Amino acid sequence: LIHPEDQEKWRTHSHAKLENDEVVPIEFRLITKSGETRWIHHVCRTVFASDGRNRGVRGSNRDIT
């Protein structure tokens, strides 16, 4: 689960990435199933087809705790 204090940051990030093809990095906290907090560095980019249609998102997460 995304840490409650970082949920708004994540929502803002999720909407922003859909509007352009720039690489969009963000750091946020996750709460693991066992209750531990982990810091995540997330980078993603929207992928567009040659006709400009949104084909999806390519991203990666890295634990930087």
Backbone as XML, in Angstrom:
<?xml version="1.0"?>
<chain id="A" units="angstrom">
  <residue number="1" name="LEU">
    <atom name="N" x="0.832" y="-1.189" z="0.000"/>
    <atom name="CA" x="0.000" y="0.000" z="0.000"/>
    <atom name="C" x="0.876" y="1.252" z="0.000"/>
  </residue>
  <residue number="2" name="ILE">
    <atom name="N" x="0.435" y="2.236" z="-0.707"/>
    <atom name="CA" x="1.144" y="3.519" z="-0.684"/>
    <atom name="C" x="0.857" y="4.192" z="0.647"/>
  </residue>
  <residue number="3" name="HIS">
    <atom name="N" x="1.894" y="4.714" z="1.263"/>
    <atom name="CA" x="1.784" y="5.387" z="2.560"/>
    <atom name="C" x="0.704" y="6.470" z="2.466"/>
  </residue>
  <residue number="4" name="PRO">
    <atom name="N" x="-0.154" y="6.588" z="3.483"/>
    <atom name="CA" x="-1.236" y="7.583" z="3.444"/>
    <atom name="C" x="-0.759" y="9.008" z="3.148"/>
  </residue>
  <residue number="5" name="GLU">
    <atom name="N" x="0.405" y="9.386" z="3.673"/>
    <atom name="CA" x="0.906" y="10.743" z="3.443"/>
    <atom name="C" x="1.400" y="10.958" z="2.010"/>
  </residue>
  <residue number="6" name="ASP">
    <atom name="N" x="1.595" y="9.882" z="1.256"/>
    <atom name="CA" x="2.097" y="9.990" z="-0.117"/>
    <atom name="C" x="1.036" y="9.695" z="-1.173"/>
  </residue>
  <residue number="7" name="GLN">
    <atom name="N" x="-0.174" y="9.391" z="-0.762"/>
    <atom name="CA" x="-1.212" y="9.016" z="-1.725"/>
    <atom name="C" x="-1.595" y="10.159" z="-2.662"/>
  </residue>
  <residue number="8" name="GLU">
    <atom name="N" x="-1.678" y="11.369" z="-2.159"/>
    <atom name="CA" x="-2.014" y="12.505" z="-3.025"/>
    <atom name="C" x="-0.892" y="12.750" z="-4.037"/>
  </residue>
  <residue number="9" name="LYS">
    <atom name="N" x="0.354" y="12.637" z="-3.586"/>
    <atom name="CA" x="1.499" y="12.779" z="-4.487"/>
    <atom name="C" x="1.408" y="11.738" z="-5.613"/>
  </residue>
  <residue number="10" name="TRP">
    <atom name="N" x="1.045" y="10.496" z="-5.265"/>
    <atom name="CA" x="0.925" y="9.435" z="-6.261"/>
    <atom name="C" x="-0.218" y="9.721" z="-7.251"/>
  </residue>
  <residue number="11" name="ARG">
    <atom name="N" x="-1.350" y="10.194" z="-6.737"/>
    <atom name="CA" x="-2.479" y="10.511" z="-7.624"/>
    <atom name="C" x="-2.104" y="11.617" z="-8.612"/>
  </residue>
  <residue number="12" name="THR">
    <atom name="N" x="-1.439" y="12.651" z="-8.128"/>
    <atom name="CA" x="-1.003" y="13.746" z="-8.993"/>
    <atom name="C" x="-0.036" y="13.227" z="-10.053"/>
  </residue>
  <residue number="13" name="HIS">
    <atom name="N" x="0.890" y="12.385" z="-9.639"/>
    <atom name="CA" x="1.854" y="11.781" z="-10.564"/>
    <atom name="C" x="1.142" y="10.944" z="-11.624"/>
  </residue>
  <residue number="14" name="SER">
    <atom name="N" x="0.196" y="10.149" z="-11.216"/>
    <atom name="CA" x="-0.521" y="9.261" z="-12.141"/>
    <atom name="C" x="-1.255" y="10.042" z="-13.219"/>
  </residue>
  <residue number="15" name="HIS">
    <atom name="N" x="-1.837" y="11.180" z="-12.859"/>
    <atom name="CA" x="-2.544" y="11.997" z="-13.850"/>
    <atom name="C" x="-1.563" y="12.731" z="-14.763"/>
  </residue>
  <residue number="16" name="ALA">
    <atom name="N" x="-0.462" y="13.207" z="-14.213"/>
    <atom name="CA" x="0.510" y="13.973" z="-15.002"/>
    <atom name="C" x="1.168" y="13.110" z="-16.066"/>
  </residue>
  <residue number="17" name="LYS">
    <atom name="N" x="1.459" y="11.859" z="-15.752"/>
    <atom name="CA" x="2.178" y="11.013" z="-16.708"/>
    <atom name="C" x="1.353" y="10.690" z="-17.945"/>
  </residue>
  <residue number="18" name="LEU">
    <atom name="N" x="0.050" y="10.779" z="-17.853"/>
    <atom name="CA" x="-0.802" y="10.454" z="-18.991"/>
    <atom name="C" x="-0.844" y="11.560" z="-20.036"/>
  </residue>
  <residue number="19" name="GLU">
    <atom name="N" x="-0.374" y="12.745" z="-19.672"/>
    <atom name="CA" x="-0.529" y="13.904" z="-20.541"/>
    <atom name="C" x="0.667" y="14.191" z="-21.442"/>
  </residue>
  <residue number="20" name="ASN">
    <atom name="N" x="1.802" y="13.528" z="-21.217"/>
    <atom name="CA" x="2.968" y="13.804" z="-22.061"/>
    <atom name="C" x="3.862" y="12.569" z="-22.126"/>
  </residue>
  <residue number="21" name="ASP">
    <atom name="N" x="4.936" y="12.676" z="-22.915"/>
    <atom name="CA" x="5.829" y="11.527" z="-23.065"/>
    <atom name="C" x="7.162" y="11.731" z="-22.352"/>
  </residue>
  <residue number="22" name="GLU">
    <atom name="N" x="7.190" y="12.595" z="-21.363"/>
    <atom name="CA" x="8.405" y="12.832" z="-20.594"/>
    <atom name="C" x="8.589" y="11.742" z="-19.546"/>
  </residue>
  <residue number="23" name="VAL">
    <atom name="N" x="9.839" y="11.505" z="-19.172"/>
    <atom name="CA" x="10.130" y="10.605" z="-18.061"/>
    <atom name="C" x="9.715" y="11.318" z="-16.783"/>
  </residue>
  <residue number="24" name="VAL">
    <atom name="N" x="8.947" y="10.639" z="-15.958"/>
    <atom name="CA" x="8.398" y="11.267" z="-14.756"/>
    <atom name="C" x="8.843" y="10.479" z="-13.520"/>
  </residue>
  <residue number="25" name="PRO">
    <atom name="N" x="9.889" y="10.962" z="-12.800"/>
    <atom name="CA" x="10.323" y="10.268" z="-11.587"/>
    <atom name="C" x="9.550" y="10.756" z="-10.358"/>
  </residue>
  <residue number="26" name="ILE">
    <atom name="N" x="9.455" y="9.886" z="-9.372"/>
    <atom name="CA" x="8.803" y="10.237" z="-8.114"/>
    <atom name="C" x="9.369" y="9.328" z="-7.024"/>
  </residue>
  <residue number="27" name="GLU">
    <atom name="N" x="9.433" y="9.830" z="-5.811"/>
    <atom name="CA" x="9.805" y="9.013" z="-4.661"/>
    <atom name="C" x="8.650" y="9.025" z="-3.684"/>
  </residue>
  <residue number="28" name="PHE">
    <atom name="N" x="8.326" y="7.846" z="-3.176"/>
    <atom name="CA" x="7.219" y="7.711" z="-2.242"/>
    <atom name="C" x="7.467" y="6.507" z="-1.344"/>
  </residue>
  <residue number="29" name="ARG">
    <atom name="N" x="6.636" y="6.386" z="-0.320"/>
    <atom name="CA" x="6.765" y="5.276" z="0.620"/>
    <atom name="C" x="5.684" y="4.234" z="0.380"/>
  </residue>
  <residue number="30" name="LEU">
    <atom name="N" x="6.086" y="2.985" z="0.544"/>
    <atom name="CA" x="5.146" y="1.867" z="0.542"/>
    <atom name="C" x="5.116" y="1.267" z="1.937"/>
  </residue>
  <residue number="31" name="ILE">
    <atom name="N" x="3.990" y="0.721" z="2.299"/>
    <atom name="CA" x="3.883" y="-0.046" z="3.536"/>
    <atom name="C" x="3.727" y="-1.502" z="3.118"/>
  </residue>
  <residue number="32" name="THR">
    <atom name="N" x="4.656" y="-2.342" z="3.556"/>
    <atom name="CA" x="4.629" y="-3.749" z="3.174"/>
    <atom name="C" x="3.566" y="-4.507" z="3.959"/>
  </residue>
  <residue number="33" name="LYS">
    <atom name="N" x="3.321" y="-5.730" z="3.534"/>
    <atom name="CA" x="2.346" y="-6.585" z="4.203"/>
    <atom name="C" x="2.696" y="-6.783" z="5.682"/>
  </residue>
  <residue number="34" name="SER">
    <atom name="N" x="3.993" y="-6.808" z="5.992"/>
    <atom name="CA" x="4.428" y="-6.991" z="7.381"/>
    <atom name="C" x="4.455" y="-5.687" z="8.170"/>
  </residue>
  <residue number="35" name="GLY">
    <atom name="N" x="4.092" y="-4.556" z="7.517"/>
    <atom name="CA" x="4.024" y="-3.272" z="8.208"/>
    <atom name="C" x="5.269" y="-2.417" z="8.091"/>
  </residue>
  <residue number="36" name="GLU">
    <atom name="N" x="6.281" y="-2.890" z="7.388"/>
    <atom name="CA" x="7.501" y="-2.107" z="7.203"/>
    <atom name="C" x="7.263" y="-0.985" z="6.194"/>
  </residue>
  <residue number="37" name="THR">
    <atom name="N" x="7.984" y="0.114" z="6.365"/>
    <atom name="CA" x="7.927" y="1.212" z="5.407"/>
    <atom name="C" x="9.147" y="1.128" z="4.510"/>
  </residue>
  <residue number="38" name="ARG">
    <atom name="N" x="8.931" y="1.217" z="3.216"/>
    <atom name="CA" x="10.001" y="1.189" z="2.220"/>
    <atom name="C" x="9.898" y="2.434" z="1.356"/>
  </residue>
  <residue number="39" name="TRP">
    <atom name="N" x="11.044" y="3.043" z="1.069"/>
    <atom name="CA" x="11.093" y="4.171" z="0.140"/>
    <atom name="C" x="11.322" y="3.633" z="-1.261"/>
  </residue>
  <residue number="40" name="ILE">
    <atom name="N" x="10.527" y="4.112" z="-2.204"/>
    <atom name="CA" x="10.586" y="3.653" z="-3.586"/>
    <atom name="C" x="10.913" y="4.826" z="-4.509"/>
  </residue>
  <residue number="41" name="HIS">
    <atom name="N" x="11.857" y="4.602" z="-5.414"/>
    <atom name="CA" x="12.117" y="5.555" z="-6.500"/>
    <atom name="C" x="11.444" y="4.962" z="-7.727"/>
  </residue>
  <residue number="42" name="HIS">
    <atom name="N" x="10.470" y="5.675" z="-8.266"/>
    <atom name="CA" x="9.662" y="5.197" z="-9.389"/>
    <atom name="C" x="9.893" y="6.113" z="-10.583"/>
  </residue>
  <residue number="43" name="VAL">
    <atom name="N" x="10.135" y="5.510" z="-11.729"/>
    <atom name="CA" x="10.307" y="6.261" z="-12.971"/>
    <atom name="C" x="9.379" y="5.645" z="-14.002"/>
  </residue>
  <residue number="44" name="CYS">
    <atom name="N" x="8.654" y="6.485" z="-14.728"/>
    <atom name="CA" x="7.781" y="5.947" z="-15.766"/>
    <atom name="C" x="7.675" y="6.926" z="-16.927"/>
  </residue>
  <residue number="45" name="ARG">
    <atom name="N" x="7.163" y="6.385" z="-18.012"/>
    <atom name="CA" x="6.975" y="7.188" z="-19.219"/>
    <atom name="C" x="5.804" y="6.604" z="-19.991"/>
  </residue>
  <residue number="46" name="THR">
    <atom name="N" x="4.936" y="7.462" z="-20.468"/>
    <atom name="CA" x="3.824" y="7.015" z="-21.301"/>
    <atom name="C" x="4.370" y="6.663" z="-22.684"/>
  </residue>
  <residue number="47" name="VAL">
    <atom name="N" x="3.903" y="5.556" z="-23.230"/>
    <atom name="CA" x="4.330" y="5.101" z="-24.554"/>
    <atom name="C" x="3.207" y="5.397" z="-25.543"/>
  </residue>
  <residue number="48" name="PHE">
    <atom name="N" x="3.560" y="6.088" z="-26.620"/>
    <atom name="CA" x="2.586" y="6.450" z="-27.644"/>
    <atom name="C" x="2.887" y="5.714" z="-28.948"/>
  </residue>
  <residue number="49" name="ALA">
    <atom name="N" x="1.848" y="5.359" z="-29.674"/>
    <atom name="CA" x="1.991" y="4.761" z="-31.000"/>
    <atom name="C" x="2.342" y="5.853" z="-32.004"/>
  </residue>
  <residue number="50" name="SER">
    <atom name="N" x="2.731" y="5.457" z="-33.202"/>
    <atom name="CA" x="3.104" y="6.440" z="-34.227"/>
    <atom name="C" x="1.948" y="7.361" z="-34.595"/>
  </residue>
  <residue number="51" name="ASP">
    <atom name="N" x="0.718" y="6.906" z="-34.361"/>
    <atom name="CA" x="-0.443" y="7.755" z="-34.646"/>
    <atom name="C" x="-0.827" y="8.642" z="-33.461"/>
  </residue>
  <residue number="52" name="GLY">
    <atom name="N" x="-0.025" y="8.597" z="-32.382"/>
    <atom name="CA" x="-0.263" y="9.453" z="-31.230"/>
    <atom name="C" x="-1.128" y="8.852" z="-30.141"/>
  </residue>
  <residue number="53" name="ARG">
    <atom name="N" x="-1.663" y="7.662" z="-30.386"/>
    <atom name="CA" x="-2.513" y="7.035" z="-29.365"/>
    <atom name="C" x="-1.669" y="6.510" z="-28.207"/>
  </residue>
  <residue number="54" name="ASN">
    <atom name="N" x="-2.219" y="6.624" z="-27.032"/>
    <atom name="CA" x="-1.578" y="6.122" z="-25.824"/>
    <atom name="C" x="-1.590" y="4.595" z="-25.864"/>
  </residue>
  <residue number="55" name="ARG">
    <atom name="N" x="-0.395" y="3.986" z="-25.791"/>
    <atom name="CA" x="-0.280" y="2.531" z="-25.833"/>
    <atom name="C" x="-0.063" y="1.925" z="-24.450"/>
  </residue>
  <residue number="56" name="GLY">
    <atom name="N" x="0.213" y="2.758" z="-23.462"/>
    <atom name="CA" x="0.435" y="2.246" z="-22.114"/>
    <atom name="C" x="1.543" y="3.011" z="-21.421"/>
  </residue>
  <residue number="57" name="VAL">
    <atom name="N" x="2.010" y="2.443" z="-20.329"/>
    <atom name="CA" x="3.051" y="3.085" z="-19.528"/>
    <atom name="C" x="4.173" y="2.086" z="-19.288"/>
  </residue>
  <residue number="58" name="ARG">
    <atom name="N" x="5.403" y="2.552" z="-19.433"/>
    <atom name="CA" x="6.574" y="1.746" z="-19.106"/>
    <atom name="C" x="7.186" y="2.357" z="-17.856"/>
  </residue>
  <residue number="59" name="GLY">
    <atom name="N" x="7.437" y="1.533" z="-16.857"/>
    <atom name="CA" x="7.982" y="2.070" z="-15.623"/>
    <atom name="C" x="8.815" y="1.070" z="-14.860"/>
  </residue>
  <residue number="60" name="SER">
    <atom name="N" x="9.516" y="1.580" z="-13.864"/>
    <atom name="CA" x="10.288" y="0.712" z="-12.980"/>
    <atom name="C" x="10.287" y="1.299" z="-11.576"/>
  </residue>
  <residue number="61" name="ASN">
    <atom name="N" x="10.415" y="0.414" z="-10.612"/>
    <atom name="CA" x="10.482" y="0.795" z="-9.203"/>
    <atom name="C" x="11.780" y="0.267" z="-8.616"/>
  </residue>
  <residue number="62" name="ARG">
    <atom name="N" x="12.387" y="1.069" z="-7.739"/>
    <atom name="CA" x="13.608" y="0.638" z="-7.072"/>
    <atom name="C" x="13.486" y="0.973" z="-5.593"/>
  </residue>
  <residue number="63" name="ASP">
    <atom name="N" x="13.763" y="0.010" z="-4.755"/>
    <atom name="CA" x="13.746" y="0.218" z="-3.309"/>
    <atom name="C" x="14.997" y="0.998" z="-2.930"/>
  </residue>
  <residue number="64" name="ILE">
    <atom name="N" x="14.824" y="2.206" z="-2.401"/>
    <atom name="CA" x="15.959" y="3.051" z="-2.011"/>
    <atom name="C" x="16.021" y="3.234" z="-0.498"/>
  </residue>
  <residue number="65" name="THR">
    <atom name="N" x="15.333" y="2.369" z="0.217"/>
    <atom name="CA" x="15.284" y="2.458" z="1.675"/>
    <atom name="C" x="16.685" y="2.441" z="2.256"/>
  </residue>
</chain>
